[in-house]
Amino acid sequence: QVQLAESGGGLAQPGGSLRLSCAASTSIFGWLVMGWHRQAPGKLREEVATVTPGSSTVYADSVKGRFTISRDNSKSTIYLQMNSLKPDDTAVYYCSAFDIRDSGRNNVWGQGTQVTVSS
């Protein structure tokens, strides 16, 4: 069983930075593909970045070069460092996890944290 808890959202100015954290309560963190997704008002949820158990990463084109996803297996936690923020980054950000051994890739979701980029 996996439970996820995000933190670190808030208000940032354009060009600013925020760091999100997602702590996983689980004994199988080493098997989990972790990710960040976001959903802006009136839009579909989109994948922002993922990190595998081996720390391979994938990013959406819209955040490449600005966001960095990382994981600390000793703390069962992942992070999303967001730099050069833009108003278009405003959204609720959700942490996700699925067991790499699960062929169905069934995601578990956190409750979400609001990120607002505005001057």
Secondary structure, 3 states (H helix, E strand, C coil): CCEEEEECCEEECCCCCEEEEEEEECCCHHHEEEEEEEECCCCCCEEEEEECCCCCEEECCCCCCCEEEEEECCCCEEEEEECCCCHHHCEEEEEEEEECCCCCCCCEECCCEEEEECC
